Amino acid sequence: MNKIDRYLLYKMKEQKIESFGENSRINNLMIPFLMRVKSKGWKPEGIPDLKIISRLGVVLACLGSRSTLYALEEDQEVISINASRVGGGLELDKSKLFIQADTILSPPLSEKGDQSIIAIIDSGIDILHEAFIDSRGNTRILEIWDQTDDSGTGPLLKNLAGLGQTFGTIHTEKDINKYIKKNNVPNNLGRDTDGHGTHVASIAAGSCSKTFPGGVAPEAKLLIVKTNNYIRVNPGDPKSLGYSIEHQTALQYIEEFAAKIKLPVVVNLSQGMSAGAHDGKSALEASFDSFSGFGRKRGRIIVKSAGNERGEDGHARLKLLSNTIDFLQWESKDVYRQEDYIELWFSSSDEFEFRLKDPNGKVSPVLRSGDNFSDTFKQSNNEFFMEYERYNLDNGDSKVTISIQPGPTRGILKGIWELEIESKKVKTNTPIDAWIERRHKRPIRFRNYQENGTTISIPGTAESILCVASVQNEKKPFMVSNFSSLGPTRDGREKPDLSAPGELICAAKCNTYRGVCSMQGTSMAAPHVSGAVALAFSCKQKIDPNTVPSAAQIRKILKDTAQNSSVNFCQKMGFGVLSVKDFLNSI
């Protein structure tokens, strides 16, 4: 079986290689990929052009050429090689009351999180907003790694086979204080134009002020990684190494920083992907699990938003009996994008054949088990790639990949696309699950067999990650937000773990000094939980660092102490709504 993801080779065609510019800190850059090896001690020998960006356990984030991939495929210690994928974009004082955090922030406990770190991987942060400045006028941000800007110097990470500095630019605490004093932020860093990261960070750890009631852990130390995991559309857009590379590298950076200053860290992650097996077994999910020692390492946990995929028609599920034909349809809008990407997953005990039909009625060749090919629909000039991997290396299931790209003179064809599915032998009762990789403005949606279940965004499906759904704020009986993604995982595990307020959360607004704005989504629910974990970490760190809990312990205690906790899992809400008071009392 091939170790190399055929889709990765397809993306390495000369016209599809993204240019990262002359200022890139990584020379001879070809394409980013994730690689899984058999042991942590693996070292490359005689591998041309290989650049190791980061490593977490047995998963390495790399850059390389086609020659790199073929040489790695011959290495007996290499298990799999996969493309780096792109990702998918009420008052806070009331939500703090709703999750019962007020008693923790007040005497006699008065825990505010000062002996813990909250690391935010997001769109950036507005360092001039008073939510991130202490009473003396200094920043509460320990450091910012801007992965989108190669004008400065990136962090030096360990075990990178002589690579030296990585990509991006580091802004130290000292640098940030200079920017605050001068009231001037470098143009490349900016003040978080998107505003998402600023809002999220302030919910978790914003300082209290006259206009802002403060986050859940208002004195926690902040560590920021600014990413750009979206596909570049215009030449002037920031470069991107894709979700897989950027986030895994961010985790290694966060781990090494926290270890250096000897403090526990909770990572808040409010970005994710839709396409994938949704079973926690991919290399990307394994790298996220490695960060927390698969849930066993003290003082290390990742909190991930469940996603906002319910009702977005990005997941379809269908079953076929043997010797039948059915059709999976999706609608394409007239919105320019660089790619439509769909994955189908099903039991490898079952066998199917597939044909893709464009809105003009043009049909692809038949895709059978073991096939992969690319071609062009002549009338629209839309290029497509299809692959049928019978036994996937991560989980042994079958995977079908479909990638559609625009022609040189027009975008992806508008209208109804159709995938003809012909069953041969169907031996199981396992459905075919299909996921569309989400894009800005959601230009495509399934038109039949839509299924809201199993829509938790990846890597929220990883085993040790704490996955958070959204509920309406200040309202009982509890009601799950109508956008919040549903579990369980494709392999039946109980996700999401927990719920927290995610609707109309009023928190820090970027490009202001003390302004606030309302946002909603599971992205707003996750930082409530991140702040709660930071309080617990800080409390135990002050007593005895050897008693700081692990991710496995945190997840179990949060479930047991939820406001409406029961022994029953709910695919909408997990095991209940966060109670900071009961959680801290149990810790």
C-alpha positions in Angstrom: 0.0 0.0 0.0 1.3 3.5 -0.8 2.3 5.6 2.1 1.9 8.9 0.1 -1.5 10.5 -0.1 -2.2 10.6 -3.8 -4.0 13.9 -3.4 -0.7 15.3 -2.1 1.0 14.3 -5.4 -1.8 15.9 -7.3 -1.4 19.1 -5.4 2.3 19.1 -6.2 1.7 19.7 -9.9 3.9 22.7 -10.9 0.9 25.0 -11.4 -0.5 24.2 -8.0 2.7 25.0 -5.9 2.2 28.1 -3.9 5.0 30.7 -4.0 6.0 32.0 -0.6 8.2 34.8 -1.7 11.9 35.7 -1.5 11.6 36.7 2.2 10.6 33.2 3.3 12.8 31.8 6.1 12.5 28.4 4.6 14.4 28.0 1.3 13.5 25.7 -1.6 10.0 25.4 -0.3 7.8 23.1 -2.3 4.7 21.9 -0.3 3.8 21.3 3.3 2.8 17.8 4.6 2.3 15.7 7.7 4.3 12.5 8.2 3.8 9.8 10.8 6.7 7.6 11.7 7.1 4.4 13.8 9.2 5.9 16.7 10.0 9.3 18.3 13.7 8.7 17.6 13.4 8.6 13.8 16.0 10.7 12.0 16.1 11.4 8.2 19.0 9.9 6.4 19.6 10.7 2.7 16.2 12.4 2.2 16.6 15.2 -0.4 15.0 18.6 0.2 13.3 17.6 3.5 12.7 20.4 6.0 11.2 19.4 9.3 9.1 22.2 10.7 8.0 20.6 14.0 7.4 17.3 15.7 4.9 16.1 18.3 5.5 12.5 19.2 5.7 10.4 16.0 4.0 13.1 13.8 6.2 15.5 12.0 5.2 18.7 10.1 7.5 19.0 7.0 8.2 20.7 3.7 9.7 19.0 0.7 9.7 18.3 -3.0 8.4 15.4 -5.0 11.8 13.7 -4.6 11.4 14.1 -0.8 8.1 12.2 -0.9 9.5 9.3 -3.0 12.5 8.9 -0.8 10.4 8.9 2.4 8.1 6.3 0.8 11.1 3.9 0.7 12.0 4.5 4.4 10.7 1.6 6.4 10.2 3.8 9.5 7.7 6.1 7.7 4.1 5.1 8.1 2.1 7.7 6.2 2.5 11.0 4.4 -0.5 13.4 4.1 -1.2 16.8 2.6 -1.5 19.8 4.9 -5.1 20.8 4.7 -6.8 24.2 5.0 -9.3 25.0 7.7 -12.4 26.3 7.5 -14.5 31.9 9.9 -25.4 39.1 25.9 -22.9 40.5 28.2 -19.8 38.5 29.3 -20.6 39.3 33.0 -23.9 37.5 32.6 -22.3 34.5 31.0 -19.8 34.3 33.9 -22.7 34.3 36.3 -24.4 31.7 34.1 -21.4 29.3 34.4 -21.0 30.2 38.1 -17.6 31.7 37.8 -18.3 34.7 40.0 -17.8 32.8 43.3 -14.3 31.7 42.1 -13.2 35.2 41.2 -14.4 36.6 44.5 -13.2 36.1 48.1 -12.4 33.8 49.8 -10.9 31.9 46.9 -10.2 34.9 44.6 -8.5 32.7 42.0 -7.9 34.7 38.7 -5.5 32.3 36.9 -2.2 34.2 37.3 -0.1 31.0 37.5 -1.3 29.5 34.3 -1.1 30.2 30.5 -3.9 30.4 28.0 -2.5 29.9 24.5 -4.8 31.2 21.7 -4.3 29.9 18.2 -6.5 32.2 16.1 -6.6 35.2 13.8 -4.4 37.3 16.1 -5.0 39.8 18.9 -5.4 43.6 19.3 -2.5 44.3 21.8 -3.7 47.9 22.3 -7.1 46.9 23.7 -7.2 47.4 27.5 -8.5 43.8 28.0 -4.9 42.6 27.5 -3.1 45.3 29.5 -2.6 45.2 33.3 -3.1 47.9 35.9 0.4 49.2 35.4 0.0 49.7 31.7 2.0 46.6 30.6 0.9 43.8 28.4 -0.4 40.5 29.8 0.8 38.8 26.6 4.0 36.7 27.0 4.7 36.5 23.3 3.1 36.5 19.9 4.1 34.2 17.0 2.8 35.7 13.8 3.0 32.8 11.4 1.8 35.0 8.5 4.7 37.4 8.5 8.2 36.4 7.4 9.8 39.9 7.8 11.2 39.0 11.2 12.6 36.0 13.0 10.5 32.9 13.8 10.9 30.7 16.9 13.7 28.2 17.2 12.1 24.8 17.9 13.8 21.6 19.1 14.6 18.5 17.1 14.3 20.0 13.7 17.3 18.3 12.0 19.4 21.4 11.7 16.7 23.6 10.1 17.3 26.5 12.5 14.7 29.3 12.7 11.2 28.4 11.6 8.9 30.7 9.6 7.0 33.8 10.8 7.9 36.5 13.2 8.1 36.5 17.0 7.0 39.5 19.0 8.3 39.3 22.6 6.7 40.7 25.7 9.4 43.5 25.6 8.5 44.3 22.0 4.8 44.4 22.8 5.3 46.8 25.7 7.2 49.1 23.3 4.3 49.0 20.9 1.9 49.9 23.7 4.0 52.8 24.9 4.3 54.2 21.4 0.6 53.4 20.7 1.8 52.0 17.4 1.6 48.4 16.2 3.7 47.2 13.2 1.7 47.0 10.1 2.4 43.3 9.5 1.2 42.4 13.0 -1.8 44.7 12.9 -4.6 44.9 15.3 -6.5 41.8 14.3 -8.6 43.0 11.4 -10.8 39.9 11.6 -11.4 40.4 15.3 -12.1 36.8 16.1 -8.9 36.1 18.0 -9.3 39.3 20.1 -12.9 38.4 21.0 -12.0 34.8 21.9 -8.9 35.8 24.0 -10.9 38.4 26.0 -13.6 35.8 26.9 -11.0 33.5 28.3 -8.6 36.0 29.9 -9.6 39.6 29.4 -8.7 42.1 32.1 -11.5 43.8 34.0 -12.3 47.4 33.2 -15.1 50.0 33.4 -16.4 48.9 30.0 -15.5 45.2 30.1 -16.3 42.9 33.0 -13.3 40.7 32.3 -12.8 37.2 31.1 -13.2 33.9 33.1 -9.5 34.0 34.1 -8.7 37.7 34.0 -5.1 37.4 35.2 -4.0 34.3 33.2 -0.9 34.8 31.1 -1.5 34.9 27.3 0.5 33.3 24.5 -0.8 34.0 21.0 -0.2 32.3 17.7 -1.6 34.1 14.7 -2.3 31.8 11.8 -3.6 32.0 8.3 -4.9 28.5 7.4 -7.1 29.6 4.6 -6.2 29.2 0.9 -4.5 32.1 -0.7 -6.9 33.6 -3.4 -5.0 36.8 -4.4 -1.2 37.3 -4.8 -1.2 39.8 -2.0 -2.8 37.5 0.5 -0.7 36.2 3.5 1.0 32.9 2.8 -0.4 29.8 4.4 1.1 26.4 5.1 -2.4 25.0 5.7 -4.2 24.0 8.9 -2.2 20.8 9.5 1.2 22.4 9.5 0.4 25.7 11.1 -1.5 24.2 14.1 0.8 21.3 14.8 3.8 23.7 14.7 2.0 26.1 17.0 1.5 23.2 19.5 5.2 22.4 19.6 6.0 26.1 20.1 3.4 26.4 22.9 4.7 23.2 24.6 8.3 24.4 24.6 7.4 27.9 25.8 5.3 26.6 28.7 8.0 24.1 29.7 10.6 26.9 29.7 8.7 29.0 32.2 7.4 26.0 34.1 3.7 26.8 34.0 0.7 24.7 33.0 -1.0 25.7 29.7 -4.5 25.3 28.2 -4.7 25.8 24.4 -7.8 27.4 23.1 -8.6 26.4 19.5 -11.6 27.8 17.7 -10.7 26.8 14.1 -11.2 23.4 12.5 -11.8 21.3 9.4 -14.9 19.4 8.2 -13.5 16.8 5.8 -11.9 13.8 7.3 -12.8 10.4 8.9 -14.0 12.0 12.1 -12.7 9.0 14.1 -9.7 10.5 15.9 -7.2 8.3 14.0 -5.6 10.7 11.5 -2.0 11.9 11.8 -3.3 15.4 12.6 -5.4 14.2 15.5 -2.6 12.0 16.7 -0.3 15.1 16.9 -2.9 17.0 18.9 -3.2 14.0 21.3 0.6 13.9 21.6 0.5 17.5 23.0 -1.3 16.3 26.2 0.5 13.0 26.3 -2.7 11.4 25.1 -4.4 12.9 28.1 -1.9 11.9 30.7 0.5 14.8 30.9 -0.1 17.2 33.8 -0.8 20.8 32.9 -1.4 20.3 29.2 -4.9 20.3 27.5 -6.5 21.5 24.3 -10.0 23.0 24.3 -11.6 22.9 20.9 -14.9 24.4 19.7 -17.3 21.8 18.4 -18.0 23.7 15.2 -21.0 25.5 13.7 -21.9 22.9 11.1 -25.5 22.1 12.1 -27.9 23.1 9.3 -25.1 23.9 6.9 -25.6 20.8 4.7 -21.9 19.9 4.8 -22.4 16.3 5.9 -24.3 13.6 4.0 -25.0 9.9 5.0 -26.5 7.2 2.8 -26.7 3.4 2.7 -26.9 1.1 -0.4 -27.8 -2.5 -0.7 -25.7 -4.7 -3.1 -26.1 -4.1 -6.8 -27.8 -0.8 -6.6 -27.2 2.8 -7.9 -27.8 6.0 -6.1 -26.8 9.7 -6.5 -25.2 12.2 -4.1 -25.8 15.7 -5.1 -24.4 19.1 -4.1 -25.2 22.6 -5.3 -22.4 24.9 -6.5 -22.9 28.7 -6.2 -21.3 31.4 -8.4 -18.7 32.3 -5.8 -15.0 32.2 -6.8 -12.8 29.8 -4.8 -9.7 27.8 -5.6 -11.1 24.3 -4.8 -14.1 22.3 -3.8 -13.0 19.3 -1.7 -15.1 16.4 -0.6 -14.3 13.1 1.2 -16.4 10.0 1.5 -15.6 7.4 4.2 -17.1 3.8 4.5 -16.3 0.3 5.5 -13.6 -1.3 3.3 -15.6 -4.6 3.5 -18.0 -2.9 1.0 -17.2 -2.1 -2.6 -18.5 0.7 -4.8 -17.8 2.4 -8.1 -18.1 6.2 -8.6 -18.6 8.6 -11.5 -18.6 12.4 -11.2 -21.1 14.5 -13.3 -20.8 18.3 -13.7 -23.8 20.6 -14.1 -23.5 20.4 -17.9 -24.0 16.6 -17.8 -20.4 15.8 -18.5 -19.3 12.6 -16.8 -15.9 11.4 -15.5 -14.4 8.0 -16.0 -15.5 5.3 -13.5 -13.5 5.3 -10.2 -12.9 1.8 -8.9 -11.0 0.5 -5.8 -7.4 1.5 -6.0 -7.8 4.1 -8.8 -6.7 7.7 -8.8 -6.8 10.1 -11.7 -7.2 13.7 -12.7 -9.0 15.1 -15.8 -10.8 18.2 -17.1 -14.4 18.7 -18.1 -13.8 20.3 -21.5 -16.8 22.6 -21.7 -16.1 24.3 -18.3 -12.4 23.7 -18.1 -13.0 22.6 -14.5 -10.2 20.2 -13.5 -11.0 17.3 -11.1 -9.0 14.8 -9.1 -10.6 11.5 -7.8 -9.0 8.8 -5.7 -10.5 5.6 -4.2 -8.2 4.3 -1.4 -9.5 0.9 -0.3 -7.6 0.5 2.9 -6.7 3.7 4.6 -3.5 3.6 6.6 -4.9 5.4 9.6 -8.1 3.3 10.2 -8.3 0.6 7.5 -11.6 2.1 6.1 -12.2 3.2 2.5 -11.8 6.8 1.5 -12.8 8.5 -1.7 -11.3 12.0 -2.4 -12.9 14.4 -4.8 -11.2 17.7 -5.7 -12.7 20.2 -8.2 -10.7 23.2 -9.3 -11.6 26.2 -11.5 -10.4 26.5 -15.1 -8.0 29.3 -16.2 -10.8 31.5 -17.5 -13.7 30.8 -15.2 -14.6 29.6 -11.7 -16.0 26.3 -10.6 -19.2 25.6 -12.6 -22.4 26.8 -11.0 -25.3 24.4 -10.6 -25.9 20.8 -9.5 -23.0 18.4 -9.3 -23.7 14.7 -8.9 -21.7 11.7 -7.8 -23.1 8.4 -9.1 -22.5 5.6 -6.6 -22.9 2.0 -7.8 -22.7 -0.7 -5.2 -21.1 -4.0 -5.9 -20.8 -6.1 -2.8 -22.2 -4.6 0.4 -21.4 -6.8 3.4 -22.0 -4.4 6.3 -24.7 -2.0 7.6 -22.1 0.8 7.7 -23.2 4.0 5.9 -21.2 6.1 3.4 -20.4 9.3 5.2 -19.5 12.4 3.1 -18.1 15.7 4.2 -17.6 19.0 2.3 -14.5 21.0 3.4 -16.1 24.3 4.5 -15.1 27.5 2.7 -15.8 31.1 3.3 -19.4 31.9 2.2 -20.0 28.2 1.9 -20.2 28.0 -1.9 -21.4 24.3 -2.0 -24.0 22.3 0.0 -25.3 18.8 -0.3 -28.8 18.7 -1.8 -29.8 15.2 -0.6 -29.0 12.8 2.3 -28.0 15.7 4.6 -27.2 14.6 8.1 -26.6 16.9 11.1 -25.1 14.3 13.3 -21.3 13.6 13.3 -20.5 17.2 12.3 -17.9 17.9 15.1 -15.1 19.7 13.3 -11.7 18.1 13.2 -9.6 17.9 15.4 -12.4 18.2 18.0 -12.8 14.5 17.3 -9.3 13.6 18.8 -9.5 11.5 21.9 -7.9 13.8 24.5 -9.2 17.1 23.2 -12.0 18.8 25.3 -14.7 19.5 22.7 -17.2 22.3 23.6 -20.7 22.9 22.2 -22.7 26.1 22.5 -25.9 26.8 24.5 -28.0 29.9 24.8 -26.9 32.3 27.5 -28.6 33.1 30.8 -31.5 30.8 30.0 -33.0 27.8 31.7 -34.0 25.2 30.9 -30.8 24.9 28.9 -31.1 25.1 25.1 -28.4 24.1 22.6 -27.6 26.7 19.9 -29.2 25.8 16.6 -25.8 26.1 14.9 -23.8 24.0 17.3 -22.3 20.8 15.7 -23.5 17.4 16.8 -21.8 14.3 17.8 -20.9 11.5 18.2 -17.7 10.8 16.2 -17.9 8.5 13.2 -16.6 5.6 15.3 -19.2 6.3 18.0 -17.2 8.1 20.7 -19.0 10.6 22.9 -18.3 14.1 21.6 -18.8 16.9 22.4 -17.7 16.7 26.0 -19.3 19.8 27.4 -21.4 22.9 26.7 -20.9 26.6 27.5 -22.5 29.9 26.5 -21.9 30.8 22.9 -24.7 33.1 21.8 -24.5 36.9 21.7 -21.4 37.0 23.8 -20.2 40.6 24.3 -16.4 40.8 24.5 -13.4 42.9 23.3 -13.7 44.5 19.9 -10.6 44.9 17.8 -9.3 48.3 16.6 -10.7 50.0 19.7 -9.1 50.6 23.1 -12.0 49.6 25.3 -14.8 48.8 22.9 -16.9 45.6 22.9 -19.0 43.8 20.4 -21.3 40.7 20.2 -20.3 37.5 18.5 -21.8 34.0 18.6 -20.7 30.5 17.8 -19.0 27.6 19.5 -15.8 29.7 19.1 -17.3 31.8 21.9 -18.2 28.8 24.0 -14.8 27.2 24.0 -12.9 30.1 25.7 -15.3 30.0 28.7 -14.1 26.5 29.3 -10.4 27.4 28.6 -10.7 30.1 31.2 -12.2 27.7 33.7 -9.3 25.2 33.1 -6.8 28.0 33.6 -8.3 28.8 37.0 -7.9 25.2 38.0 -4.4 24.9 36.7 -3.4 28.1 38.5 -4.9 27.0 41.8 -3.1 23.7 41.8 0.1 25.2 40.6 0.2 27.5 43.7 -0.4 24.5 46.0 2.0 22.0 44.4 2.9 21.8 40.7 3.0 18.0 41.0 -0.8 18.0 41.6 -1.7 20.0 38.5 -4.3 17.7 36.7 -4.0 16.1 33.3 -6.4 16.4 30.4 -8.0 13.1 31.2 -8.7 14.2 34.7 -10.0 17.6 33.6 -12.4 16.1 31.1 -13.8 13.7 33.6 -14.2 16.2 36.4 -15.9 18.8 34.0 -18.4 16.1 32.9 -19.2 15.0 36.4 -19.6 18.6 37.7 -21.7 20.0 34.8 -24.8 21.9 35.9 -27.2 19.3 34.4 -24.8 16.4 34.5 -26.1 12.9 34.1 -24.8 9.5 33.2 -26.3 9.9 29.7 -24.4 11.5 26.8 -26.3 13.9 24.6 -25.1 14.4 21.0 -26.0 18.1 21.2 -24.7 19.0 24.6 -22.2 16.4 25.6 -22.5 15.8 29.4 -23.9 19.1 30.4 -23.3 22.9 30.9 -20.1 24.1 32.5 -20.2 24.9 36.2 -16.9 26.7 37.2 -17.8 26.7 40.8 -18.5 23.0 41.1 -15.5 22.2 38.9 -13.0 24.2 41.0 -14.5 22.8 44.2 -13.9 19.3 42.9 -10.4 20.1 41.7 
